[in-house]
Amino acid sequence: MAHNFTEDDEGKKVVDEAGEEVGVVTNVEHGTAHVEPDPGITDTISAKLGWGDRDEDTYPLQEESVESVTDDEVRLGSLDTGTTGTAGTH
């Protein structure tokens, strides 16, 4: 879902597809939401969001990760990166 984030989105919780909170939108710059991750999220979730290799307080939310945005939350789509069906092809 393409969503142009604004300052109105600051403070919204960010939840995964199961409704588990993974962070909070702390600021928005040039239409990109920056998220402070919940300290309890796993390394796997962090890596799938592109947050795994960085040691920062906030991380940019990738537009393609967003499924929907409501008045209260930003819901992420499937974090399953999967394969394109070419695995094992030579």
Phi, psi and omega in degrees: 000129176274120179227125177273102182292143178230178178299337177296339180275348179297136180094350179286142176282151178250124183238152178276183184297339179269359180088006179279132181290129179246351179169188181223138175289117182261330176201164179231128178231123176054039177083002179252126177280136175250129190246134170269114183292147173293133182300340183271357182287150185282161177299327181297314179296316179302316181294319181293335177271359181081019182256003190287325188261008184242149180242077183231167179282323179228158182226143178290139179272122180287127184306321182291347178277344187273125177268316180202161177227127177245186178295337187246339187207162172249118181259129179274151175280195180301132177267005179283109182286333175055194177231167181269006180088009180256003181298136179081001179272138181255000000 
